[in-house]
Amino acid sequence: KDIEKGASLSKITSTDKLFETLYNSPVMKRLTKVYQAGDDIWKVYGYEFEKSRLTPILKTLDDVIKYSEEVLGKRFDVEDFQLRAGKAAMEDGSFMELAIRRVAGNVVKNTYPNYNYVPTLVQNIRRLPIGNFVSFPAEMVRTSANILKFGTKELNSSNAKIRAIGANRLLGFGTAVLGTDRALQEVGQTLTGVTNEELERKILEEKINSI
């Protein structure tokens, strides 16, 4: 109301005008670019990291197809890939780099927050009076589920190097979310197939035996 009274001296006559002025200010534009750049840097890092550890393992297109189906749960469209890669790349062998880039891109797309994948229903929740910061938690749920899914499938691979990637993925995720001790426990249980009930029973037996 005070702002409206001074409307003759200011262009800000409503809340919408206030936010419009803030969003269009040079300071806010710089802050937005910094935030976006930080988000992009981590995605680029993740992409390059995935490529670096998949390159020594995926030697042939068959390896790429198998990894895509077993871990990502996606059929690798060979015909579409060959068309996009081009005849020259298929003949000189450079197509493998493109194939690994595609797989690494799929991993990062599904394990790093990407707000383009937030469902419309979740976006519309922002209109409700329960809070408007819902996209990030929604993406955390999606990416966390995918990290666990990909890591578990990698652990079940017939390739020892892919199993190592799965163990690292789950251990890293568990350390970030649960703490080192709990993460080691979760990975150990996944590797051995031990359930929480079996583990608790064993701990109880050890306590009884120690008395």
N, C-alpha and C positions, 0 to 999 in steps of 0.2 A: 504493500500500500504506500509505503514511503517512497519507493521507486516511482510508482505511478504519479505521485504528487509532483515529483521533479521531472516528469516526462519531457517538459519543454527544454530541460537542460541535458537530457540523456536519451540515447536511442534504445535503452533497455526499459521496456514498459511492461514486460511480463516474464514469467519463469522461462518460457520457451525462448524468448529473446536473450535472456541471461545465458542459458546453455548454448545457444547458437553463437553468441559472442565469445564464450569460453572456448568452444570447439574450433572456431575459426581463428583464434589468436595464434600468433607465431610460436609462442611458448608451448601451447598445447600440441601444435602440429609437430614440433621437434620432439616432444615427449612421446607422441604416438609413433614416430619413426624409430626412436630408440627402442621402444617396447617391441615393435614388429621386427626390428633387426635382431634383437636378442632371441626372439622366438625362432627366427629363420636360421640363425647361427647354429642353434642346437639341432635343428632338423638336418642341416647340411653336415654337421659333425656325425650325427647318427647314420646318415646315408653313406658317407665315406667309410665309416667304421664297419658297417655291415658289408660293404663291398670288399674291404680289405681282408675280412676273415672268411668270406665266401669264395673269393677268387682262387685260393690254393686248393679248395675242396671240390668245387664244381668244375670239372675238367671238360665235360662234354655236354651237348645239348640234352642228352638223356638224363644226366645228373641234375640239370636244371629242371627238367620236366618232373622228375621224381621228387625233388625237394619241394617244388611248388605244390604238387598234389598231396604229399605226405605231411608237410608242415603248414603250408598256408591254406590248404584245403581248397585250392583253386586249380582248375585245369589250365595248363599252359597251352595257349592257342598257337601251335607251331606254324600253321599256314599264315595267320595274321602276322606273326613275328617275322617270318621269312620275307613277307611282302614289305613290311616296314623297314627291315634291315637292309634290303636290297641285294641284288645278285652279286655285286662285287664283294660285299661283306661276307656273304655266305661262302664265296669261293676262296677268299684270302684268309679266312679264319677269324677275322676281327668281330664276327657276330657274337662270339662268346662274351666279349666285354659288354656288348649291348644286352645280352640275355641276363647277365649278372646284375647289370644296372636295373633292369626291369624287376628282378626278384628283390633286390635291396630296396628299391623304391616301394614295393608292396609291403615289405616288413616295416619300414619307417612310417608309411601311411597309416598302418594299423596299430602301431605301438607308440606313436607320438601324438599329442593332442592336435587335432585338425578340426577347426570349427565349421568347416564346410560339411562335415559329416553329422553335425548335430541335427537330430530329427526336428521337423516342423512343430510337432507336439511339444517337445522340450522348449523350443524357442518361444512358443506361445505362453508357456508358464510364466515368463517374465512379466506378463500383463497382470498376473494375479498378485494380490497384496501379501505374498509370502516370501518375497525376495526376488531380486532380478538377476542374481549372479548364478545362473543355473547351467550355463553352457560348459563351464570348466569342470564342475563335478560330473556332469554327464559324460564328458570326454575321458575323465579319469576312470570312470567305471568301464567304458568301452576299451580303452587302451590297456587297463590292468587285466581285464579278462583275456585280451588277445596275447599279452605277454605270458600269462600263465598257460594259455592254450598252446602257443607256439613253442614255449620252453618244454612243456611236457611231451609234445610230439617229437621235438628234437631229441629228447632223452630216449625215446623209443626207436630211434633210427638205427639201422644196421651199420652205419658209418660211425666209427669211434670219434672222428673229428667233429661231426655234427652233434653227437652226444655231448661232447665237451662244450660246444656252443650253448646247448640247452641247459647244461648245468650252470654255466656262467650267467646265462640270462635269468634263471630262477634265483640263483644266489644273489645277484645284483638287485633284483626286484625285492627279494625277501629282506635283504639288508636295509634297503631304503624304507621299506614299509614296516617291517617287524623288528628289526635289530639283528645283529650278527648271529647271536646264539639261536634265536628262533628260526632265522633263515637257514642255518646249517641243519637244524632239526627237520625243517620242512623238506629240504632237498634230500636229506638222508632217508626220510620216510618215503619220498617219491621213488627213490632209487631202489629201496628194499621192499616196497609195498606194505610197510607196516602202518596200521591204522592208529588213530589217536587212542582208541580203547585198548589196543594191544600194548601200546607204549605206556599208558597209565597203569595197566595191570602189572607190567614188568617193573615199573618204578616202585609200585606198592609192594611187590614181592621182595625187591631189594631192601626196602625199608624194614620189612618184617624180619628178614634174614639178618639184618645188621643189629637188631635189638637183642 
